[in-house]
Amino acid sequence: MIPPPRRRLRARGRYLLALLKRFRLTLAMAVVFFGVVPLVFKTLYRGPGGARISFGEALHHTYFLMFGQPSLPYVGDVFLELLNFALPPFGIAVIADGVVRFAYLFFAQKNHDKEWITVISETLRSHVIVCGAGRVGYRVAAQLLELGHEVVVIEKRPDAPFIAVLQAHDVPVLIDDVKSPQALQRTNVRHAAAIVCATDDDLANLNTALDARRLNPSIRVVMRLFDDDLGARVRDAFQAEVLSSSALAAPALALAALDPRISHSFHAGDRLMVVSDFQVTDALAALTVAELQHRFRVVTLCVRHRSEPQMHPKPTHHFKRGEVATLQGMYPDYLELRAFTGERTPPVSAVGRSDLAPLRTPEPEGGDSAI
């Protein structure tokens, strides 16, 4: 999960935009002090003998006047003298307010403070909120980032194992209880596209989903629930996507026990679909992609041979010895193809077998969040 330079620059740009938004009143006052006030002095001020002053002299006078050090001689203009008396306290107040607030937000960024998370979230639109920074939440956030989506993470425990990794890659991580009234609002849930409730607490996930739907009726809700019966009722009642860890893991565990060469499995309706890599041998080398699909009803997803993978090869592509083909099909068709290639009995283990989405950052020890 290495952040590309473009995403890092985009994060810096969002923070700058957020700062400009927060300091818009201060910036407006600065324009008045250093733009309008010098014009007033340039227009109205007449020195001894009626001499006019330039805009530069007026700006110079205004700048030092803010610190109680006027640079122009006294004149008998009542309005200008009132301006000379009123400008210093107002100018010092604006400067002090800007410096203090900027310093606070600067250190809030360094410390990943709640205020900084709020500032960043205000600039996001159609982002995804991930609740829980455990193993599941971290994998979800990593996958979303690789797909190019903006992510904000909420985690209750400041010592959760994946927080440091996420923060190091410029992912906003709000350290707060997701059940608190302000947690979702700090992540700009009203403009979020989806929320993923990935903690290991079913009740917390359900409460979070209900709060998110209340604040943003159009938000897409994805929940991780351990109770399959509860998940079915929630799915029907709230039109939310509910995923059970046991239901997702069961096909993978069962097929791994039977054949470790299967890298992925899923159900399409009531049909079990599998994905597996095949070394191209003499049997496959006699076929094209179209012939393989017509004969064994499998789809060729990718072909590799000492170079970049060729995704979705053309139907006329002829398999060559030494290539590795990634194929997808129904489980009975997969078994038929294995028999055709002469690999009836699966090995005890399969080298290079892939699990889920590979992570580029080593995983520290630790479990899922218990928010």
C-alpha positions, 0 to 999 in steps of 0.5 A: 500500500505505497502511496503514489506521488500523485495521491500524496500531492492530492492529499497535500492540496486538500489540506491547503484547500482546507486551510484556506477555507478555515482562514477565509475570514482572516484572509479577507481581513488581510486583504482589507488591511493591506489593500483597502486601507492603503488605498484610503490613505493614498486617496485622503492623506495630504502631507505638509504642503499638500503633498500626496503619497504613493501606494507603496508609502501608504502600504508601508505606513499601514504595515507599521501602524498595525504594530503601533509604529506609524511612518507618516507625519501627523495631519489634521484629518479626523477620519485618518486619525481615527483610522490610525487609532483603530487599526493597531488593536484590530490588526494585532488581533487578526494577526494573533488569531491567524498565527495561533489557529495556524499553529494549532492546525499545523501541529494537529496535522503532525499529531493526527488530531481530531481537528485535522481529520475534520479539516481534511474530511470537509474537502472530501466528496464521495469518499468511503468511511471504514470503521475499524482498523483491524486486519479486515478494516486495513485490508479494505482500506488498502484495496480501496486506495489501490482502486483510487478511492479516498478513504477515512478510517475510524478506530477506537484504540490508539494502539491498534496495530495498523494505525501507524501504517495507515497514517504513514501513507496519508490516510486520515485516521480518526481515533474515536469511538464510532458510537460517539455522536460526533465521530461520523460527522467529523468524517463528513458522512453527509458527503460520503459515498459508502461506509464499511462497518468492519469491526468485530462487534456486531452491535457496534456495526449495526448502530454505526450503519443506522447512524450513517443512514440517518445522517445520509439516507443515500449512503451505501452501507456494507456491514461485517456481521458474525451472526448469519441470521441477524445479517439476513434480517438486516439485509432485508430490512435496511437494504444494506450489504451484509457480509459474514466472515464465516460465509465468505471463508467457508468455500475457500477453506473447503476447496483449499482442503481439496485442492490448494491450486485454487486461488479464489472461489465464489458463488454465482447463484447456486454455482460454485466458481473457481479461479486457478493457474494452469501451467501450459503443457502439451495438452493445452498448447494444442488449443487456442483461447476460444477452443479452450472456452468452447470445449471446457466452458472456462474463461481465460483471465490472464496469460503470463510468460516472462513478461507483463501479464496479458489480460483477457487475451484474444480468442485467437491466442494460441497457448505456448509451453511455459506460459501460465494461464489463469482460468475461471470456471465452474468447479466440475468444469475445472476438474474436467480440465485438470483431468485433461491436462493430466493433473488428476491428483492435487499436490499437498501444497501449491507454491505461489498460491494467492490469498485475497488481495496481496498487501505490500506492507508487512502486517504487524501482530494484532487483531481486529478493532473491538470498537 
